[in-house]
Amino acid sequence: MTANNFFPSYVQFLKGSAIPNPANIFCILDENPDSINDGYFDTCPNPDISVFTGWHDCPGSLHSGGGTLSFADGHSEIHKWRSYKCTILPVRMQPGFQHFPFSMDPLAAFDAQWIAVRTSVPISQ
């Protein structure tokens, strides 16, 4: 297993066969157009939000407040976000994603935990 450089206690999957539960790990998702700045979605895999204080990149919500995620087993789903940061703030179509701490939107913690457990697994597993 390979550790992620930014989150060294979590696995960075380099092969699909290395994913222990492919139905619960996403590979691709909609990203908010204002936070697209590179070729990947940057998020913390730790569901303990005391270490994950705000979105690095913001998930997309162009499907009636939800975003589409494709999982490693091949299925996809639309997840409805609870956070106003993900669903209400208008897409400006301008670079410069505005980071807001989760303390400004308590419902963002639910979204962060939901996506964190579907991002990776701890190295120990």
Secondary structure, DSSP 8 states (H G I E B T S, - for coil): -EE-SSSTTBEE-SSGGG-S-GGG-EEEE-B-GGG--SSS--------TTS--B-SS-B--TBTTEEEEEETTS-EEEEE---HHHHTS----SS-----BGGG-THHHHHHHHHHTTT--BTT-
